[in-house]
Amino acid sequence: MKQTHLFVIGFILVLGFFSCAKDRGPRLIVHVQEADGTPAIGASVHAWYSNDPPQGIQNELYNQTTVSDGAGDATFDFKNSAVLDVDVIYYKSYLDALLNPVTDTLYGHRVVKIELVRQKSHENNYNETVIVE
């Protein structure tokens, strides 16, 4: 009888340990698009902490650059809460009326806030859209 009670108590403790809420670092997903809604594929996206980082936080954790994928999305993972500047540079190439290649440089900017949360789910995503013009 004691073994059954110990087994049940042990099972409840293990179940409680694995179901506890965990800190989930924020993931920032930036969707880059042109003014007409077309995804900006291959845009350079820079997410950075414009002020001095909080004490004890390394600046490298809040200074990340990546390129948008085929859907126009750029993904960043962070460890803590922050207010970030997101700068985008997109080089749009096309042919003009005389079929000459032309490259325009389009820019976008947005300020976003991301937060560390304590939750059971595995996602802590922040979706933001930056329009390049």
N, CA, C and O atoms as a MOPAC input file, in Angstrom:
PM7 MOZYME 1SCF
protein

 N      0.81900 1    -1.19300 1     0.00000 1
 C      0.00000 1     0.00000 1     0.00000 1
 C      0.86500 1     1.26000 1     0.00000 1
 O      0.56000 1     2.21900 1    -0.70900 1
 N      1.94800 1     1.26500 1     0.79500 1
 C      2.82300 1     2.42800 1     0.84700 1
 C      3.49300 1     2.65400 1    -0.50600 1
 O      3.69400 1     3.79500 1    -0.92300 1
 N      3.84000 1     1.55300 1    -1.19300 1
 C      4.49200 1     1.68800 1    -2.49400 1
 C      3.55700 1     2.33400 1    -3.50900 1
 O      3.99400 1     3.13400 1    -4.33700 1
 N      2.29300 1     1.99600 1    -3.45100 1
 C      1.31600 1     2.58800 1    -4.36600 1
 C      1.19700 1     4.08500 1    -4.11900 1
 O      1.15600 1     4.86900 1    -5.06700 1
 N      1.14200 1     4.48800 1    -2.85200 1
 C      1.05300 1     5.91000 1    -2.51500 1
 C      2.32000 1     6.64100 1    -2.94000 1
 O      2.24000 1     7.75100 1    -3.46700 1
 N      3.47400 1     6.04600 1    -2.72300 1
 C      4.73300 1     6.67100 1    -3.12900 1
 C      4.78800 1     6.80700 1    -4.65000 1
 O      5.26500 1     7.82000 1    -5.16300 1
 N      4.30600 1     5.79600 1    -5.37200 1
 C      4.28900 1     5.85300 1    -6.82700 1
 C      3.37900 1     6.98400 1    -7.31800 1
 O      3.75200 1     7.73400 1    -8.22100 1
 N      2.20700 1     7.10400 1    -6.73400 1
 C      1.25700 1     8.14300 1    -7.12400 1
 C      1.83000 1     9.52400 1    -6.81400 1
 O      1.73200 1    10.43200 1    -7.63900 1
 N      2.41500 1     9.68700 1    -5.65600 1
 C      3.00600 1    10.98100 1    -5.27900 1
 C      4.16500 1    11.31700 1    -6.21600 1
 O      4.29200 1    12.45500 1    -6.66800 1
 N      5.00500 1    10.33300 1    -6.50500 1
 C      6.12200 1    10.54400 1    -7.42700 1
 C      5.63600 1    10.91900 1    -8.82000 1
 O      6.20000 1    11.80500 1    -9.46100 1
 N      4.58700 1    10.24400 1    -9.28800 1
 C      4.02700 1    10.53300 1   -10.61000 1
 C      3.48300 1    11.96400 1   -10.66400 1
 O      3.68800 1    12.66800 1   -11.65300 1
 N      2.79900 1    12.38900 1    -9.61500 1
 C      2.23800 1    13.75300 1    -9.56800 1
 C      3.36300 1    14.78500 1    -9.55500 1
 O      3.25700 1    15.81700 1   -10.21700 1
 N      4.43200 1    14.52600 1    -8.81600 1
 C      5.56100 1    15.45800 1    -8.77800 1
 C      6.23200 1    15.57300 1   -10.14000 1
 O      6.55200 1    16.67800 1   -10.58100 1
 N      6.44800 1    14.44900 1   -10.81000 1
 C      7.07000 1    14.47200 1   -12.13500 1
 C      6.16400 1    15.19100 1   -13.12500 1
 O      6.64200 1    16.00400 1   -13.91700 1
 N      4.87100 1    14.90700 1   -13.09400 1
 C      3.92400 1    15.56400 1   -13.97800 1
 C      3.89800 1    17.07200 1   -13.71900 1
 O      3.86000 1    17.86400 1   -14.66100 1
 N      3.91700 1    17.46000 1   -12.47400 1
 C      3.93100 1    18.87800 1   -12.12300 1
 C      5.20200 1    19.57300 1   -12.57700 1
 O      5.16600 1    20.73300 1   -12.98700 1
 N      6.32700 1    18.87000 1   -12.50600 1
 C      7.60000 1    19.45400 1   -12.92200 1
 C      7.60800 1    19.74800 1   -14.41400 1
 O      8.07000 1    20.81200 1   -14.82700 1
 N      7.10600 1    18.82800 1   -15.22800 1
 C      7.14100 1    19.01500 1   -16.66900 1
 C      6.03600 1    19.91800 1   -17.19300 1
 O      6.12400 1    20.38700 1   -18.32800 1
 N      5.01200 1    20.17200 1   -16.41300 1
 C      3.92400 1    21.02500 1   -16.88800 1
 C      4.04600 1    22.46500 1   -16.38500 1
 O      3.18300 1    23.29300 1   -16.67700 1
 N      5.09100 1    22.77100 1   -15.64300 1
 C      5.27000 1    24.12700 1   -15.12900 1
 C      5.53600 1    25.10200 1   -16.26800 1
 O      6.08000 1    24.73100 1   -17.30800 1
 N      5.15100 1    26.33000 1   -16.06000 1
 C      5.40500 1    27.36700 1   -17.05100 1
 C      6.89400 1    27.66700 1   -17.08500 1
 O      7.56800 1    27.64400 1   -16.05400 1
 N      7.39100 1    27.94300 1   -18.25600 1
 C      8.79900 1    28.24600 1   -18.46900 1
 C      8.92000 1    29.63300 1   -19.09100 1
 O      7.99000 1    30.12900 1   -19.72900 1
 N     10.08400 1    30.24800 1   -18.89200 1
 C     10.35400 1    31.51000 1   -19.55800 1
 C     10.56200 1    31.23900 1   -21.04100 1
 O     11.33600 1    30.35600 1   -21.41000 1
 N      9.88000 1    31.99000 1   -21.88400 1
 C     10.00900 1    31.84500 1   -23.33000 1
 C     10.58500 1    33.13300 1   -23.88800 1
 O      9.96500 1    34.19400 1   -23.81700 1
 N     11.78300 1    33.02100 1   -24.44600 1
 C     12.40200 1    34.17700 1   -25.07600 1
 C     11.59200 1    34.60500 1   -26.28800 1
 O     11.04100 1    33.75700 1   -26.99100 1
 N     11.51000 1    35.88700 1   -26.54200 1
 C     10.71000 1    36.36400 1   -27.66000 1
 C     11.35400 1    36.07100 1   -29.00900 1
 O     12.57400 1    36.14300 1   -29.15900 1
 N     10.52700 1    35.74300 1   -29.97600 1
 C     10.93600 1    35.57100 1   -31.37100 1
 C     10.24800 1    36.66700 1   -32.16400 1
 O      9.02600 1    36.80800 1   -32.12100 1
 N     11.03700 1    37.43600 1   -32.88300 1
 C     10.51100 1    38.51700 1   -33.72000 1
 C     10.50500 1    38.04300 1   -35.16400 1
 O     11.54600 1    37.67300 1   -35.70900 1
 N      9.32600 1    38.05400 1   -35.78300 1
 C      9.18500 1    37.69600 1   -37.18900 1
 C      8.77500 1    38.95900 1   -37.93300 1
 O      7.67600 1    39.48000 1   -37.74200 1
 N      9.67400 1    39.44000 1   -38.78300 1
 C      9.43800 1    40.67500 1   -39.52600 1
 C      9.04900 1    40.29800 1   -40.95000 1
 O      9.81600 1    39.65100 1   -41.66300 1
 N      7.85200 1    40.70900 1   -41.35600 1
 C      7.41200 1    40.49700 1   -42.73300 1
 C      7.69300 1    41.78100 1   -43.50200 1
 O      7.17300 1    42.84400 1   -43.16400 1
 N      8.52400 1    41.67200 1   -44.54400 1
 C      8.90300 1    42.83200 1   -45.34400 1
 C      8.10900 1    42.79100 1   -46.64500 1
 O      8.09600 1    41.78100 1   -47.34900 1
 N      7.44800 1    43.90600 1   -46.95200 1
 C      6.67800 1    43.96700 1   -48.19600 1
 C      6.77600 1    45.34900 1   -48.80900 1
 O      7.05500 1    46.34100 1   -48.13500 1
 N      6.53600 1    45.37800 1   -50.12000 1
 C      6.49700 1    46.64200 1   -50.83200 1
 C      5.14300 1    47.30600 1   -50.57400 1
 O      4.25300 1    46.69100 1   -49.98500 1
 N      4.98700 1    48.53400 1   -51.00500 1
 C      3.74800 1    49.28400 1   -50.75800 1
 C      2.53300 1    48.60100 1   -51.37100 1
 O      1.42300 1    48.74200 1   -50.85800 1
 N      2.72900 1    47.85500 1   -52.47300 1
 C      1.60300 1    47.17500 1   -53.11200 1
 C      1.30900 1    45.80900 1   -52.50100 1
 O      0.41900 1    45.10500 1   -52.97900 1
 N      2.03400 1    45.41900 1   -51.45800 1
 C      1.79100 1    44.16100 1   -50.76700 1
 C      2.66300 1    43.00300 1   -51.22900 1
 O      2.57100 1    41.90900 1   -50.67200 1
 N      3.50900 1    43.21600 1   -52.23600 1
 C      4.40700 1    42.17200 1   -52.72900 1
 C      5.50300 1    41.90500 1   -51.70200 1
 O      6.12900 1    42.85200 1   -51.22700 1
 N      5.75900 1    40.63500 1   -51.34200 1
 C      6.84800 1    40.33800 1   -50.40000 1
 C      8.19400 1    40.78100 1   -50.95700 1
 O      8.47500 1    40.59300 1   -52.14100 1
 N      9.01400 1    41.36100 1   -50.11000 1
 C     10.35500 1    41.79800 1   -50.49700 1
 C     11.34000 1    40.67100 1   -50.17700 1
 O     11.81900 1    40.54700 1   -49.05000 1
 N     11.62800 1    39.86000 1   -51.18400 1
 C     12.49500 1    38.69500 1   -51.01400 1
 C     13.95000 1    39.13900 1   -51.09000 1
 O     14.34000 1    39.85700 1   -52.01000 1
 N     14.74300 1    38.71200 1   -50.12700 1
 C     16.15900 1    39.03200 1   -50.11100 1
 C     16.48900 1    40.39200 1   -49.52100 1
 O     17.58600 1    40.90700 1   -49.74200 1
 N     15.56800 1    40.98300 1   -48.77800 1
 C     15.82000 1    42.27100 1   -48.13100 1
 C     16.71600 1    42.06500 1   -46.91700 1
 O     16.60000 1    41.05700 1   -46.22100 1
 N     17.59500 1    43.00300 1   -46.66700 1
 C     18.45500 1    42.97400 1   -45.48700 1
 C     17.70000 1    43.59600 1   -44.31200 1
 O     17.28700 1    44.75400 1   -44.37300 1
 N     17.52200 1    42.81400 1   -43.23900 1
 C     16.75300 1    43.26000 1   -42.08100 1
 C     17.68700 1    43.30200 1   -40.87100 1
 O     18.34000 1    42.31300 1   -40.53800 1
 N     17.73500 1    44.45400 1   -40.22900 1
 C     18.61700 1    44.67800 1   -39.08200 1
 C     17.76300 1    45.03700 1   -37.87100 1
 O     17.10100 1    46.07500 1   -37.86400 1
 N     17.77400 1    44.18500 1   -36.84900 1
 C     17.06100 1    44.45800 1   -35.59500 1
 C     18.10500 1    44.78000 1   -34.54000 1
 O     19.02900 1    43.99900 1   -34.31100 1
 N     17.95400 1    45.93300 1   -33.89800 1
 C     18.97300 1    46.36000 1   -32.95400 1
 C     18.38100 1    47.22200 1   -31.85100 1
 O     17.35500 1    47.88200 1   -32.01300 1
 N     19.07300 1    47.18500 1   -30.72800 1
 C     18.69800 1    47.96100 1   -29.54600 1
 C     19.38500 1    49.30400 1   -29.67400 1
 O     20.60700 1    49.37900 1   -29.54600 1
 N     18.63300 1    50.37200 1   -29.92400 1
 C     19.23000 1    51.65500 1   -30.25700 1
 C     19.89700 1    52.36100 1   -29.08200 1
 O     20.82700 1    53.14100 1   -29.28400 1
 N     19.44600 1    52.10600 1   -27.87500 1
 C     20.05800 1    52.71100 1   -26.69300 1
 C     21.08200 1    51.74700 1   -26.11200 1
 O     21.27200 1    50.64800 1   -26.63400 1
 N     21.73700 1    52.15400 1   -25.03900 1
 C     22.63900 1    51.23400 1   -24.36300 1
 C     21.82100 1    50.07600 1   -23.81300 1
 O     20.75100 1    50.28900 1   -23.24200 1
 N     22.31600 1    48.84400 1   -23.97900 1
 C     21.54100 1    47.70800 1   -23.47400 1
 C     21.44000 1    47.74300 1   -21.95400 1
 O     22.28300 1    48.34700 1   -21.29000 1
 N     20.40900 1    47.09700 1   -21.39600 1
 C     20.27100 1    47.04800 1   -19.94300 1
 C     21.51800 1    46.43900 1   -19.30500 1
 O     22.23000 1    45.65600 1   -19.93500 1
 N     21.76500 1    46.79500 1   -18.08800 1
 C     22.95400 1    46.32200 1   -17.39200 1
 C     22.98400 1    44.78900 1   -17.36000 1
 O     21.98400 1    44.14600 1   -17.03800 1
 N     24.12700 1    44.22300 1   -17.69300 1
 C     24.29300 1    42.77700 1   -17.66900 1
 C     23.89600 1    42.08700 1   -18.96600 1
 O     24.01400 1    40.86700 1   -19.07100 1
 N     23.42900 1    42.83800 1   -19.95200 1
 C     23.02500 1    42.24900 1   -21.23100 1
 C     24.06100 1    42.62200 1   -22.28600 1
 O     24.43000 1    43.78800 1   -22.42600 1
 N     24.52000 1    41.62600 1   -23.01800 1
 C     25.50600 1    41.88400 1   -24.05900 1
 C     24.83700 1    42.51600 1   -25.27100 1
 O     23.74300 1    42.11200 1   -25.66600 1
 N     25.49300 1    43.50300 1   -25.85600 1
 C     24.93600 1    44.21700 1   -26.99800 1
 C     24.75600 1    43.30200 1   -28.20900 1
 O     23.84000 1    43.51000 1   -29.00500 1
 N     25.63100 1    42.27600 1   -28.36000 1
 C     25.54300 1    41.38100 1   -29.50800 1
 C     24.20400 1    40.64800 1   -29.55400 1
 O     23.73100 1    40.29000 1   -30.63300 1
 N     23.59100 1    40.42500 1   -28.39400 1
 C     22.31200 1    39.73000 1   -28.35800 1
 C     21.19100 1    40.56800 1   -28.96700 1
 O     20.15600 1    40.03200 1   -29.36200 1
 N     21.39700 1    41.87200 1   -29.04200 1
 C     20.36900 1    42.77900 1   -29.53600 1
 C     20.82700 1    43.54100 1   -30.76800 1
 O     20.36700 1    44.65400 1   -31.02300 1
 N     21.72700 1    42.94400 1   -31.52700 1
 C     22.19500 1    43.54300 1   -32.76900 1
 C     22.31500 1    42.41600 1   -33.78100 1
 O     23.38400 1    41.82700 1   -33.94300 1
 N     21.21400 1    42.12000 1   -34.46200 1
 C     21.18100 1    40.98500 1   -35.37900 1
 C     20.73800 1    41.44100 1   -36.76400 1
 O     19.89400 1    42.32500 1   -36.91000 1
 N     21.33900 1    40.80700 1   -37.78200 1
 C     20.99500 1    41.09400 1   -39.16600 1
 C     20.75200 1    39.77900 1   -39.88200 1
 O     21.47300 1    38.80300 1   -39.67500 1
 N     19.73100 1    39.75900 1   -40.72500 1
 C     19.44900 1    38.58100 1   -41.54500 1
 C     18.79700 1    39.04100 1   -42.83600 1
 O     18.54400 1    40.23000 1   -43.02900 1
 N     18.52600 1    38.07900 1   -43.72300 1
 C     17.92200 1    38.36200 1   -45.02100 1
 C     16.53600 1    37.72900 1   -45.04800 1
 O     16.34900 1    36.61700 1   -44.55400 1
 N     15.56900 1    38.43200 1   -45.62000 1
 C     14.20700 1    37.90000 1   -45.68700 1
 C     14.15000 1    36.70600 1   -46.64500 1
 O     14.85500 1    36.66000 1   -47.65300 1
 N     13.29900 1    35.75300 1   -46.30200 1
 C     13.18500 1    34.52000 1   -47.08800 1
 C     12.22800 1    34.69800 1   -48.26700 1
 O     11.84600 1    35.81900 1   -48.60100 1
 N     11.84600 1    33.59100 1   -48.89000 1
 C     10.97900 1    33.62200 1   -50.06300 1
 C      9.59500 1    34.18600 1   -49.80900 1
 O      8.91200 1    34.58800 1   -50.75100 1
 N      9.16800 1    34.22400 1   -48.55600 1
 C      7.87200 1    34.80300 1   -48.20700 1
 C      8.01000 1    36.24600 1   -47.72500 1
 O      7.01700 1    36.89400 1   -47.39200 1
 N      9.24000 1    36.74200 1   -47.68900 1
 C      9.48400 1    38.09800 1   -47.19800 1
 C      9.62900 1    38.17900 1   -45.69700 1
 O      9.54600 1    39.26600 1   -45.12600 1
 N      9.84900 1    37.02800 1   -45.03500 1
 C      9.95000 1    36.99600 1   -43.57300 1
 C     11.39900 1    36.87900 1   -43.11300 1
 O     12.19400 1    36.14300 1   -43.70000 1
 N     11.72600 1    37.61000 1   -42.06300 1
 C     13.02900 1    37.52300 1   -41.39800 1
 C     12.75400 1    37.21300 1   -39.92900 1
 O     11.91100 1    37.85400 1   -39.30200 1
 N     13.47000 1    36.22500 1   -39.38100 1
 C     13.20500 1    35.75400 1   -38.01900 1
 C     14.40500 1    36.01500 1   -37.11900 1
 O     15.55000 1    35.75500 1   -37.48900 1
 N     14.11500 1    36.53900 1   -35.92500 1
 C     15.14200 1    36.81800 1   -34.93100 1
 C     14.71600 1    36.20600 1   -33.60400 1
 O     13.54000 1    36.25900 1   -33.24300 1
 N     15.67000 1    35.62300 1   -32.87500 1
 C     15.40900 1    35.09100 1   -31.53800 1
 C     16.20000 1    35.90400 1   -30.52300 1
 O     17.38600 1    36.17600 1   -30.70900 1
 N     15.52100 1    36.28800 1   -29.44500 1
 C     16.14000 1    37.07000 1   -28.38500 1
 C     15.93700 1    36.37800 1   -27.04800 1
 O     15.09100 1    35.49300 1   -26.92100 1
 N     16.71300 1    36.78100 1   -26.05500 1
 C     16.64400 1    36.15600 1   -24.72900 1
 C     15.76200 1    36.91600 1   -23.75000 1
 O     15.20300 1    36.32200 1   -22.82800 1
 N     15.63300 1    38.23400 1   -23.94300 1
 C     14.92000 1    39.07000 1   -22.97400 1
 C     14.01700 1    40.07600 1   -23.67500 1
 O     13.98900 1    40.15600 1   -24.90300 1
 N     13.29300 1    40.82900 1   -22.89000 1
 C     12.43500 1    41.89600 1   -23.40100 1
 C     13.28800 1    43.05800 1   -23.89400 1
 O     14.38900 1    43.29200 1   -23.39600 1
 N     12.76200 1    43.78200 1   -24.88000 1
 C     13.49300 1    44.93900 1   -25.39900 1
 C     12.58800 1    45.75500 1   -26.30700 1
 O     11.57100 1    45.26900 1   -26.80100 1
 N     12.97600 1    46.99500 1   -26.51500 1
 C     12.38900 1    47.83300 1   -27.55000 1
 C     13.46100 1    47.94400 1   -28.62100 1
 O     14.56800 1    48.41500 1   -28.36000 1
 N     13.12500 1    47.50300 1   -29.83500 1
 C     14.11300 1    47.39300 1   -30.90900 1
 C     13.76000 1    48.27900 1   -32.08800 1
 O     12.58700 1    48.49400 1   -32.39400 1
 N     14.78700 1    48.78700 1   -32.74300 1
 C     14.62600 1    49.43600 1   -34.03700 1
 C     14.82300 1    48.35700 1   -35.09500 1
 O     15.74200 1    47.54400 1   -34.99100 1
 N     13.97600 1    48.34800 1   -36.10100 1
 C     14.11800 1    47.41100 1   -37.21700 1
 C     14.29800 1    48.24900 1   -38.47900 1
 O     13.40600 1    49.00400 1   -38.86600 1
 N     15.45400 1    48.10800 1   -39.11300 1
 C     15.75500 1    48.82000 1   -40.35200 1
 C     15.84100 1    47.81300 1   -41.49000 1
 O     16.41000 1    46.73200 1   -41.33500 1
 N     15.27100 1    48.17800 1   -42.63400 1
 C     15.24700 1    47.28700 1   -43.79100 1
 C     15.78600 1    48.02300 1   -45.00800 1
 O     15.43900 1    49.17700 1   -45.26300 1
 N     16.64600 1    47.32900 1   -45.75700 1
 C     17.12400 1    47.82200 1   -47.05000 1
 C     16.80000 1    46.74700 1   -48.08000 1
 O     17.14900 1    45.57800 1   -47.91500 1
 N     16.12400 1    47.17200 1   -49.14900 1
 C     15.72000 1    46.22900 1   -50.19400 1
 C     16.13300 1    46.79000 1   -51.54600 1
 O     15.77400 1    47.91200 1   -51.90600 1
 N     16.88900 1    45.99600 1   -52.28500 1
 C     17.31800 1    46.37600 1   -53.62100 1
 C     16.37800 1    45.70900 1   -54.62500 1
 O     16.45700 1    44.50200 1   -54.85300 1
 N     15.50100 1    46.49500 1   -55.21400 1
 C     14.50500 1    45.98300 1   -56.15600 1
 C     15.04600 1    46.13300 1   -57.56700 1
 O     15.35400 1    47.23700 1   -58.01800 1
 N     15.15700 1    44.99800 1   -58.26100 1
 C     15.65000 1    44.99600 1   -59.63800 1
 C     14.50600 1    44.68900 1   -60.59200 1
 O     13.68400 1    43.81000 1   -60.33600 1
 N     14.46800 1    45.42700 1   -61.69200 1
 C     13.44100 1    45.21300 1   -62.71100 1
 C     13.93700 1    45.79700 1   -64.02800 1
 O     14.98800 1    46.43700 1   -64.07600 1
 N     13.17900 1    45.57200 1   -65.08800 1
 C     13.50600 1    46.11400 1   -66.40100 1
 C     12.62700 1    47.32300 1   -66.68400 1
 O     11.42300 1    47.29500 1   -66.43000 1
 N     13.23100 1    48.38700 1   -67.21300 1
 C     12.43800 1    49.57200 1   -67.54000 1
 C     11.74700 1    49.37800 1   -68.89400 1
 O     11.78300 1    48.28400 1   -69.45700 1
 N     11.12500 1    50.42300 1   -69.41100 1
 C     10.36200 1    50.33100 1   -70.65800 1
 C     11.24900 1    49.95900 1   -71.84900 1
 O     10.76600 1    49.36900 1   -72.81500 1
 N     12.53300 1    50.29600 1   -71.79300 1
 C     13.46100 1    49.96400 1   -72.87600 1
 C     14.20900 1    48.66800 1   -72.61400 1
 O     15.19200 1    48.36000 1   -73.28800 1
 N     13.72900 1    47.90100 1   -71.61600 1
 C     14.31700 1    46.61200 1   -71.21900 1
 C     15.73800 1    46.74100 1   -70.68200 1
 O     16.54300 1    45.81700 1   -70.80000 1
 N     16.03700 1    47.89100 1   -70.09400 1
 C     17.31700 1    48.08100 1   -69.42000 1
 C     17.15400 1    47.70300 1   -67.95000 1
 O     16.13800 1    48.03800 1   -67.34200 1
 N     18.13300 1    47.01400 1   -67.37200 1
 C     18.01800 1    46.66400 1   -65.94800 1
 C     18.12700 1    47.90400 1   -65.05700 1
 O     18.98800 1    48.76000 1   -65.26000 1
 N     17.24300 1    47.97700 1   -64.07900 1
 C     17.20800 1    49.09700 1   -63.13400 1
 C     17.15400 1    48.50900 1   -61.72800 1
 O     16.46400 1    47.52000 1   -61.48400 1
 N     17.88200 1    49.12100 1   -60.81800 1
 C     17.83500 1    48.70700 1   -59.41300 1
 C     17.48000 1    49.92400 1   -58.56700 1
 O     18.17500 1    50.94000 1   -58.59200 1
 N     16.38900 1    49.80500 1   -57.82200 1
 C     15.97300 1    50.84100 1   -56.88000 1
 C     16.30800 1    50.37000 1   -55.46900 1
 O     16.22200 1    49.18100 1   -55.16500 1
 N     16.68500 1    51.30400 1   -54.62200 1
 C     16.93500 1    50.98900 1   -53.21800 1
 C     15.74800 1    51.49500 1   -52.40900 1
 O     15.44500 1    52.68800 1   -52.39900 1
 N     15.07700 1    50.55800 1   -51.72700 1
 C     13.90400 1    50.88800 1   -50.91900 1
 C     14.25300 1    50.69900 1   -49.44900 1
 O     15.00100 1    49.78700 1   -49.09700 1
 N     13.71100 1    51.55900 1   -48.59100 1
 C     14.01200 1    51.52500 1   -47.16600 1
 C     12.73300 1    51.38400 1   -46.35300 1
 O     11.65800 1    51.80000 1   -46.78400 1
 N     12.86600 1    50.79500 1   -45.18300 1
 C     11.76200 1    50.70300 1   -44.24300 1
 C     12.28800 1    50.75200 1   -42.82200 1
 O     13.43200 1    50.37900 1   -42.56500 1
 N     11.46100 1    51.20900 1   -41.90300 1
 C     11.87100 1    51.31800 1   -40.49500 1
 C     10.63900 1    51.11400 1   -39.61300 1
 O      9.52700 1    51.50500 1   -39.96800 1
 N     10.86300 1    50.50300 1   -38.47600 1
 C      9.79000 1    50.31100 1   -37.49900 1
 C     10.42600 1    50.11000 1   -36.12100 1
 O     11.51600 1    49.54800 1   -36.01100 1
 N      9.75100 1    50.56400 1   -35.09200 1
 C     10.16100 1    50.33100 1   -33.70800 1
 C      9.19000 1    49.29900 1   -33.13000 1
 O      7.97300 1    49.45300 1   -33.22800 1
 N      9.74700 1    48.24600 1   -32.52800 1
 C      8.90800 1    47.16400 1   -31.99800 1
 C      9.28600 1    46.87900 1   -30.55200 1
 O     10.41900 1    47.10500 1   -30.12800 1
 N      8.32100 1    46.38400 1   -29.81800 1
 C      8.54600 1    45.98100 1   -28.42900 1
 C      8.31300 1    44.47800 1   -28.32900 1
 O      7.27700 1    43.97100 1   -28.75900 1
 N      9.28800 1    43.77100 1   -27.75800 1
 C      9.15900 1    42.33600 1   -27.53800 1
 C      9.33700 1    42.07300 1   -26.04900 1
 O     10.06400 1    42.79500 1   -25.36700 1
 N      8.66300 1    41.02500 1   -25.54300 1
 C      8.71200 1    40.75600 1   -24.11500 1
 C      8.94600 1    39.28500 1   -23.81900 1
 O      8.40900 1    38.40400 1   -24.49100 1
 N      9.74800 1    39.04100 1   -22.81000 1
 C      9.94200 1    37.70400 1   -22.26700 1
 C      8.69300 1    37.36400 1   -21.47300 1
 O      8.24300 1    38.17900 1   -20.66700 1
 N      8.12600 1    36.19100 1   -21.67600 1
 C      6.92300 1    35.79900 1   -20.95000 1
 C      7.12000 1    34.44400 1   -20.30200 1
 O      7.96900 1    33.65400 1   -20.71600 1
 N      6.33300 1    34.19700 1   -19.29600 1
 C      6.33700 1    32.90900 1   -18.60700 1
 C      5.04200 1    32.21500 1   -19.00000 1
 O      3.95000 1    32.67300 1   -18.66400 1
 N      5.17900 1    31.09400 1   -19.72200 1
 C      3.99100 1    30.41900 1   -20.23500 1
 C      4.27600 1    28.94600 1   -20.48200 1
 O      5.42600 1    28.50700 1   -20.45600 1
 N      3.22200 1    28.19900 1   -20.71900 1
 C      3.35400 1    26.76900 1   -20.98900 1
 C      3.61300 1    26.47800 1   -22.45400 1
 O      4.28600 1    25.49700 1   -22.76900 1
 N      3.10500 1    27.28900 1   -23.34900 1
 C      3.28500 1    27.00600 1   -24.77500 1
 C      4.73100 1    27.28600 1   -25.17500 1
 O      5.47400 1    27.95300 1   -24.45500 1
 N      5.10500 1    26.76700 1   -26.32300 1
 C      6.48700 1    26.91000 1   -26.79100 1
 C      6.68400 1    28.15500 1   -27.64000 1
 O      7.80300 1    28.41300 1   -28.08500 1
 N      5.65200 1    28.92400 1   -27.87600 1
 C      5.76900 1    30.06700 1   -28.76300 1
 C      5.60100 1    31.37800 1   -28.01700 1
 O      4.72700 1    31.53400 1   -27.16500 1
 N      6.45900 1    32.30100 1   -28.36600 1
 C      6.35900 1    33.67100 1   -27.87900 1
 C      6.73500 1    34.55100 1   -29.06500 1
 O      7.76700 1    35.22200 1   -29.05300 1
 N      5.88200 1    34.53900 1   -30.09200 1
 C      6.18800 1    35.19300 1   -31.35500 1
 C      5.56800 1    36.58100 1   -31.44100 1
 O      4.44000 1    36.81500 1   -31.00900 1
 N      6.34700 1    37.49000 1   -32.01400 1
 C      5.87400 1    38.84300 1   -32.30200 1
 C      5.97800 1    39.03500 1   -33.80500 1
 O      7.07900 1    39.01400 1   -34.35500 1
 N      4.85200 1    39.22200 1   -34.47700 1
 C      4.80600 1    39.41200 1   -35.92500 1
 C      4.63700 1    40.88500 1   -36.23000 1
 O      3.68800 1    41.52300 1   -35.77400 1
 N      5.56500 1    41.41700 1   -37.00400 1
 C      5.51900 1    42.82300 1   -37.39600 1
 C      5.69800 1    42.92200 1   -38.90800 1
 O      6.38700 1    42.10000 1   -39.51200 1
 N      5.08300 1    43.91900 1   -39.50900 1
 C      5.21900 1    44.15500 1   -40.94200 1
 C      5.93600 1    45.48000 1   -41.16800 1
 O      5.59100 1    46.49700 1   -40.56700 1
 N      6.94500 1    45.45200 1   -42.04800 1
 C      7.66200 1    46.66600 1   -42.43100 1
 C      7.44600 1    46.85200 1   -43.91500 1
 O      7.70300 1    45.94500 1   -44.70700 1
 N      6.97400 1    48.02900 1   -44.29500 1
 C      6.74600 1    48.34100 1   -45.70100 1
 C      7.94100 1    49.16500 1   -46.20300 1
 O      8.30800 1    50.18200 1   -45.61500 1
 N      8.53300 1    48.69300 1   -47.30700 1
 C      9.67500 1    49.40300 1   -47.88800 1
 C      9.17500 1    50.29400 1   -49.01500 1
 O      8.35200 1    49.88800 1   -49.83600 1
 N      9.69100 1    51.52200 1   -49.03600 1
 C      9.26900 1    52.49900 1   -50.06200 1
 C     10.47800 1    53.22500 1   -50.59000 1
 O     10.34900 1    54.08800 1   -51.45800 1

